[in-house]
Structures are given as C-alpha cells and as structure tokens.
C-alpha cells in the first residue's frame, strides 16, 4: 500500500502560509495512484492549469474521492475560481466530514470573499477537533484581525507561534498585534529577536521600521528600511499590507507616514 506524501504550499491570501493539499487514501491500483500523484505533483510545483486538467480527469474516474476534490478546490482558488473552490471543499466535507483539511481550505476561500464569519466558523470547528492545529489558529487570528478584534488575534497568534515555534510569520504577526494594542516594548523585543535569528526576514524589519519611527528613532528606522527595500519592495504598498499581508491599522499607518517623509 502506498501513502501519498502530504504536500504543503503557501500562497498570498494569508501570506500564503496554509496547508492546502492533503493526503489521499492508500490505493492498490497503480494507475489510480499514478493519476493522483501526477495531479498532486503538478499542484505542488505550481503548474496550476495543468493540475486542474489532471484533477478533472482523475475525478471523472473517481468522483467520490474527497482528497482529490479538496485538492482540486485549492487549485481552483489559486487560479481565481473561488466559488468553484468552495463547492469542491463542501463536496469533500460531505464525503468525509471527519477530515479537517477541507474545512481549513474552505475557510481560506471564504476569506478571499470577505466572508469572515463563515471562515471563522470553519476554523473554530477545526480547533475544536485539534486545539493545536497551526493553520486553523493562524488563519483564525487573521480573521479576528479583519474583524478588528486584535486582543483575540493576539492570543491566537501566540498559540500558533507556540504550536509551531520555528514559524517566523506567526511570531511577527504576534508582534504586530502587540504593536496595534500598544504593547510597544513587547513588540520591539519580539521583532528584534526575530531579526537576530532571521536577518533577511522582511516582515519583522518593516514592522520595526514603523515602530522605530513612531518612537522618534529615525536613524534606526531608516537602517531597517534599507534592508526591507532590498528584500521585498511590496512593504511600501499600503493596499498590499492591509489586504494581502493583513497588517493591523496602526503599524500600517506608521509605516506609511515614515515613507511619506522619505
């Protein structure tokens, strides 16, 4: 029996940091295995149009495969068919209601449509089954931020960071939530620790730029910003920060004010 490798890919919706492909059941028929694996490999390698065709072909033969439906739904989301993605995730859930990944994947698609409460419901269901599920914790934190509940967001980012200690984005998001809540010392401490460990981590440097500037430390802000511009120029785009990276309002406004004087 062969168990397919679980593939994780991350994309722009939450700074792509989400597990969107999950394992298929073991199959004994090699042709079925090969078809599934080919579609999964195309998805994981970013060949989304070809992957969609492969998943379509596979599902014509095996329409009740929940794993394939969920994986096809993820591909549909990446190429812009959000409604189609949700439909596939819902079919996968109906076929296998105990598998949590389709709930996470549906939540991501619902976030893309701004359906925050529906996404929150899906993530909370996953957390009720697995209290340390990183994807659900992190994504729910982003939803709470979008609903302007930064206290809840901070708590969830903290739990996500604890469940996966090496995931820098969760820790940076925690620092940004502290920034939004006025916990400036905690925010600065965490951002500096991140930069020491990951010197090329643009998110932490951009956040520290804003925090330095808000505290009147223009020289330190400029030093960090020079590094950011070389690492990821998207941090100068306010719309990207809010809608894609999902920064809180205060650090976003402070960074934009810093950029306005340069």
Buried (B, 14 or more C-beta within 10 A) or exposed (E): EEEBEEBEBEBBBBBBBBBBBBBBEEBEEEEBBEBBBBBBBBBBEEBBEBBBBBBEEBBEEBEEBBBBBBBBBBBBBBEEBBEBBBBBBBBBBEBBEEBBBBBBBBBBBBBBEEBBEBBBBBBBBBBEEEEEBBBBBBBBBBBBBBEEBBEBBBBBBBBBBBBBEEBBBBBBBBBBBBBBBEBEEBBBEBBBEBBEEBEEBBBBBBBBBBBBBBEEBEEBBBBBBEBBEEBBEBBBEBEBBBBBBBBBEBBBBBBBEBBEEE
